[in-house]
Amino acid sequence: MNEIDPLLKYREQHKHRLNYMPWLYWTLKPKNRVWAEAWQQEYQAYLMSMETVEIGVNCFISPLAHIFAEPGRKIIIGNDSFIAADCTLHGPIDIGNEVAINHHCILDGGKSGIKIHDQVRIAAYSHLYAFDHGMSLDQPVYQQAVTSKGIEIGKDVWIGAHVGIKDGIKIAQHAVVGMNSMVTKDIHEREIVAGNPARFVRYRD
């Protein structure tokens, strides 16, 4: 009976940890950074060969994330950004530098796309949908035209866990969206909002 190499077991567990806590990638000891970088380079090269995806330098993309970017629905991921496990991304999406998308988030760019500026943090289980259905009663919802206005998230925005953001929304830089909020209206610079629907609480400063 062959025993599994303890070092290999440790590495696999460490990969699992990184998939769900990608911020640890940047704090790895040099001996672990070597294999982790090789692992990421191989996976990111595969992903870019299979989908219409551009990935910047020093990124972490979990192989357990679901990233779909057919021609015309390109996904761009800026430098030093991460996408954690069990996320689903469907382009068009333009992600800036130093952006964090934590586990189980869903981002669908519809036709008009999602634009995420630098240093945005999106906590787990948040959903951004850049499209909507018609709701008139003359035909079932699924048969009605789909519209798409797009979503834009400004620099240094923090989106808490379990947040929903509907199509057409713009969130200005330095804003904060509280956990379990539903964003149905634009959010101005430095505003902190919370609730369903999300309402102004106070300014960040």
C-alpha positions as a Markdown table, in Angstrom:
| # | Residue | x | y | z |
|---|---|---|---|---|
| 1 | Met | 0.0 | 0.0 | 0.0 |
| 2 | Asn | 1.5 | 3.3 | -1.1 |
| 3 | Glu | 1.4 | 6.2 | 1.3 |
| 4 | Ile | 0.5 | 9.6 | -0.1 |
| 5 | Asp | 3.4 | 12.1 | 0.2 |
| 6 | Pro | 2.7 | 14.3 | 3.2 |
| 7 | Leu | 4.1 | 17.3 | 1.3 |
| 8 | Leu | 1.7 | 16.6 | -1.6 |
| 9 | Lys | -1.3 | 16.3 | 0.8 |
| 10 | Tyr | -0.3 | 19.6 | 2.4 |
| 11 | Arg | 0.0 | 21.3 | -1.0 |
| 12 | Glu | -3.5 | 20.1 | -2.1 |
| 13 | Gln | -5.0 | 21.3 | 1.1 |
| 14 | His | -3.3 | 24.6 | 0.7 |
| 15 | Lys | -4.7 | 25.0 | -2.8 |
| 16 | His | -8.1 | 24.3 | -1.4 |
| 17 | Arg | -7.6 | 27.0 | 1.2 |
| 18 | Leu | -6.4 | 29.5 | -1.4 |
| 19 | Asn | -9.4 | 28.8 | -3.6 |
| 20 | Tyr | -11.7 | 30.2 | -0.9 |
| 21 | Met | -9.3 | 32.7 | 0.8 |
| 22 | Pro | -7.2 | 34.0 | -2.1 |
| 23 | Trp | -5.8 | 37.0 | -0.2 |
| 24 | Leu | -3.5 | 34.4 | 1.4 |
| 25 | Tyr | -1.8 | 34.0 | -2.0 |
| 26 | Trp | 0.1 | 37.3 | -1.5 |
| 27 | Thr | 1.4 | 36.2 | 2.0 |
| 28 | Leu | 2.8 | 32.8 | 1.0 |
| 29 | Lys | 6.3 | 31.9 | 2.1 |
| 30 | Pro | 8.8 | 31.9 | -0.8 |
| 31 | Lys | 8.9 | 28.0 | -0.9 |
| 32 | Asn | 5.1 | 27.9 | -1.3 |
| 33 | Arg | 4.9 | 30.9 | -3.7 |
| 34 | Val | 7.0 | 28.9 | -6.2 |
| 35 | Trp | 4.5 | 26.1 | -6.7 |
| 36 | Ala | 1.5 | 28.4 | -6.3 |
| 37 | Glu | 2.7 | 30.7 | -9.0 |
| 38 | Ala | 3.4 | 27.8 | -11.3 |
| 39 | Trp | -0.1 | 26.4 | -10.6 |
| 40 | Gln | -1.7 | 29.8 | -11.3 |
| 41 | Gln | 0.3 | 30.4 | -14.5 |
| 42 | Glu | -0.7 | 27.1 | -15.9 |
| 43 | Tyr | -4.4 | 27.6 | -15.1 |
| 44 | Gln | -4.6 | 31.2 | -16.3 |
| 45 | Ala | -2.9 | 30.2 | -19.6 |
| 46 | Tyr | -5.5 | 27.4 | -20.0 |
| 47 | Leu | -8.4 | 29.8 | -19.2 |
| 48 | Met | -7.1 | 32.4 | -21.7 |
| 49 | Ser | -6.8 | 29.8 | -24.4 |
| 50 | Met | -10.4 | 28.6 | -23.8 |
| 51 | Glu | -12.3 | 31.8 | -23.2 |
| 52 | Thr | -12.1 | 35.5 | -24.4 |
| 53 | Val | -10.3 | 36.5 | -21.2 |
| 54 | Glu | -7.4 | 38.9 | -20.5 |
| 55 | Ile | -5.6 | 38.5 | -17.1 |
| 56 | Gly | -3.1 | 41.0 | -15.7 |
| 57 | Val | 0.0 | 40.2 | -13.7 |
| 58 | Asn | 0.1 | 38.8 | -10.1 |
| 59 | Cys | -3.5 | 37.7 | -10.1 |
| 60 | Phe | -5.2 | 34.7 | -8.5 |
| 61 | Ile | -8.0 | 33.0 | -10.3 |
| 62 | Ser | -9.5 | 30.0 | -8.6 |
| 63 | Pro | -9.9 | 27.0 | -10.9 |
| 64 | Leu | -13.1 | 26.4 | -9.0 |
| 65 | Ala | -14.6 | 29.6 | -10.4 |
| 66 | His | -16.8 | 29.5 | -13.5 |
| 67 | Ile | -15.7 | 32.0 | -16.0 |
| 68 | Phe | -17.5 | 32.3 | -19.4 |
| 69 | Ala | -16.5 | 34.9 | -22.0 |
| 70 | Glu | -17.5 | 33.9 | -25.5 |
| 71 | Pro | -16.5 | 36.3 | -28.3 |
| 72 | Gly | -18.3 | 39.6 | -27.9 |
| 73 | Arg | -18.5 | 39.1 | -24.1 |
| 74 | Lys | -14.9 | 39.6 | -23.1 |
| 75 | Ile | -13.7 | 39.6 | -19.5 |
| 76 | Ile | -10.7 | 41.7 | -18.6 |
| 77 | Ile | -9.0 | 41.2 | -15.2 |
| 78 | Gly | -6.5 | 43.8 | -14.0 |
| 79 | Asn | -3.3 | 43.4 | -12.1 |
| 80 | Asp | -3.2 | 42.1 | -8.5 |
| 81 | Ser | -6.8 | 41.0 | -8.5 |
| 82 | Phe | -8.4 | 37.8 | -7.3 |
| 83 | Ile | -11.5 | 35.7 | -8.1 |
| 84 | Ala | -12.4 | 33.1 | -5.5 |
| 85 | Ala | -14.0 | 29.7 | -5.7 |
| 86 | Asp | -17.6 | 29.1 | -6.8 |
| 87 | Cys | -18.0 | 32.5 | -8.4 |
| 88 | Thr | -19.7 | 32.7 | -11.8 |
| 89 | Leu | -18.7 | 35.4 | -14.2 |
| 90 | His | -20.3 | 35.9 | -17.6 |
| 91 | Gly | -18.9 | 38.8 | -19.7 |
| 92 | Pro | -18.7 | 41.5 | -20.8 |
| 93 | Ile | -16.9 | 42.4 | -17.6 |
| 94 | Asp | -14.0 | 44.9 | -17.1 |
| 95 | Ile | -12.3 | 44.4 | -13.7 |
| 96 | Gly | -9.6 | 46.9 | -12.6 |
| 97 | Asn | -6.5 | 46.5 | -10.5 |
| 98 | Glu | -6.4 | 45.2 | -6.9 |
| 99 | Val | -10.0 | 44.0 | -7.1 |
| 100 | Ala | -11.3 | 41.3 | -4.8 |
| 101 | Ile | -14.2 | 39.1 | -5.8 |
| 102 | Asn | -14.9 | 36.6 | -3.0 |
| 103 | His | -16.5 | 33.2 | -3.1 |
| 104 | His | -19.9 | 32.4 | -4.5 |
| 105 | Cys | -20.4 | 35.8 | -6.2 |
| 106 | Ile | -22.3 | 36.0 | -9.5 |
| 107 | Leu | -21.6 | 38.7 | -12.1 |
| 108 | Asp | -23.4 | 38.7 | -15.4 |
| 109 | Gly | -22.6 | 41.5 | -17.8 |
| 110 | Gly | -25.7 | 41.1 | -20.0 |
| 111 | Lys | -25.1 | 43.0 | -23.2 |
| 112 | Ser | -23.9 | 46.3 | -21.8 |
| 113 | Gly | -21.4 | 45.0 | -19.3 |
| 114 | Ile | -20.1 | 45.4 | -15.8 |
| 115 | Lys | -17.3 | 47.9 | -15.1 |
| 116 | Ile | -15.4 | 47.5 | -11.8 |
| 117 | His | -12.8 | 50.2 | -11.1 |
| 118 | Asp | -9.6 | 49.7 | -9.1 |
| 119 | Gln | -9.5 | 48.5 | -5.4 |
| 120 | Val | -13.1 | 47.3 | -5.2 |
| 121 | Arg | -13.9 | 44.7 | -2.6 |
| 122 | Ile | -16.9 | 42.4 | -3.3 |
| 123 | Ala | -17.8 | 40.1 | -0.3 |
| 124 | Ala | -19.1 | 36.6 | -0.6 |
| 125 | Tyr | -22.5 | 35.7 | -2.2 |
| 126 | Ser | -23.1 | 39.1 | -3.9 |
| 127 | His | -24.9 | 39.1 | -7.2 |
| 128 | Leu | -24.6 | 41.7 | -10.0 |
| 129 | Tyr | -26.9 | 41.3 | -13.0 |
| 130 | Ala | -26.5 | 43.8 | -15.8 |
| 131 | Phe | -29.8 | 42.8 | -17.6 |
| 132 | Asp | -33.5 | 42.7 | -16.9 |
| 133 | His | -36.7 | 41.2 | -18.2 |
| 134 | Gly | -39.9 | 42.9 | -19.3 |
| 135 | Met | -42.9 | 42.2 | -17.0 |
| 136 | Ser | -46.0 | 43.1 | -19.0 |
| 137 | Leu | -48.9 | 40.6 | -18.6 |
| 138 | Asp | -49.5 | 40.0 | -22.3 |
| 139 | Gln | -46.9 | 37.2 | -22.4 |
| 140 | Pro | -44.8 | 35.1 | -20.0 |
| 141 | Val | -41.8 | 36.8 | -18.6 |
| 142 | Tyr | -39.3 | 34.4 | -20.2 |
| 143 | Gln | -40.7 | 35.4 | -23.7 |
| 144 | Gln | -40.3 | 39.1 | -23.2 |
| 145 | Ala | -37.4 | 41.2 | -24.4 |
| 146 | Val | -34.3 | 41.4 | -22.2 |
| 147 | Thr | -32.8 | 44.9 | -21.7 |
| 148 | Ser | -29.3 | 45.8 | -20.5 |
| 149 | Lys | -28.0 | 49.2 | -19.3 |
| 150 | Gly | -24.9 | 48.0 | -17.5 |
| 151 | Ile | -23.4 | 48.4 | -14.0 |
| 152 | Glu | -20.5 | 50.5 | -12.9 |
| 153 | Ile | -18.7 | 50.2 | -9.6 |
| 154 | Gly | -16.3 | 53.1 | -8.7 |
| 155 | Lys | -12.9 | 53.0 | -7.2 |
| 156 | Asp | -12.4 | 51.8 | -3.6 |
| 157 | Val | -16.0 | 50.6 | -3.2 |
| 158 | Trp | -16.8 | 48.0 | -0.5 |
| 159 | Ile | -19.8 | 45.7 | -1.3 |
| 160 | Gly | -20.8 | 43.6 | 1.7 |
| 161 | Ala | -21.8 | 40.0 | 1.7 |
| 162 | His | -25.2 | 38.9 | 0.1 |
| 163 | Val | -25.7 | 42.2 | -1.7 |
| 164 | Gly | -27.7 | 42.4 | -4.9 |
| 165 | Ile | -27.2 | 45.1 | -7.5 |
| 166 | Lys | -29.7 | 45.5 | -10.4 |
| 167 | Asp | -29.1 | 46.6 | -13.9 |
| 168 | Gly | -28.4 | 50.2 | -14.7 |
| 169 | Ile | -26.8 | 51.0 | -11.3 |
| 170 | Lys | -23.8 | 53.3 | -10.8 |
| 171 | Ile | -22.0 | 53.2 | -7.5 |
| 172 | Ala | -19.6 | 56.2 | -7.1 |
| 173 | Gln | -16.1 | 55.9 | -5.7 |
| 174 | His | -15.4 | 55.3 | -1.9 |
| 175 | Ala | -19.0 | 54.1 | -1.3 |
| 176 | Val | -19.9 | 51.2 | 1.1 |
| 177 | Val | -22.9 | 48.9 | 0.7 |
| 178 | Gly | -24.0 | 47.0 | 3.8 |
| 179 | Met | -24.5 | 43.3 | 4.1 |
| 180 | Asn | -27.8 | 41.9 | 2.8 |
| 181 | Ser | -28.6 | 45.1 | 0.9 |
| 182 | Met | -30.5 | 45.3 | -2.4 |
| 183 | Val | -29.2 | 48.2 | -4.5 |
| 184 | Thr | -32.0 | 49.6 | -6.8 |
| 185 | Lys | -30.8 | 53.3 | -7.1 |
| 186 | Asp | -27.4 | 54.9 | -7.8 |
| 187 | Ile | -25.1 | 55.5 | -4.9 |
| 188 | His | -23.1 | 58.7 | -4.6 |
| 189 | Glu | -19.5 | 59.2 | -3.6 |
| 190 | Arg | -18.6 | 58.3 | 0.0 |
| 191 | Glu | -22.1 | 57.2 | 0.8 |
| 192 | Ile | -22.8 | 54.3 | 3.2 |
| 193 | Val | -26.0 | 52.6 | 2.3 |
| 194 | Ala | -27.9 | 49.5 | 3.7 |
| 195 | Gly | -31.2 | 47.8 | 3.6 |
| 196 | Asn | -33.7 | 46.4 | 1.1 |
| 197 | Pro | -34.0 | 48.6 | -0.8 |
| 198 | Ala | -30.6 | 50.2 | 0.1 |
| 199 | Arg | -31.0 | 53.6 | 1.7 |
| 200 | Phe | -28.5 | 56.3 | 2.8 |
| 201 | Val | -27.1 | 55.8 | 6.3 |
| 202 | Arg | -24.3 | 58.3 | 6.5 |
| 203 | Tyr | -21.1 | 59.5 | 4.7 |
| 204 | Arg | -18.0 | 57.4 | 5.0 |
| 205 | Asp | -16.0 | 60.5 | 6.3 |
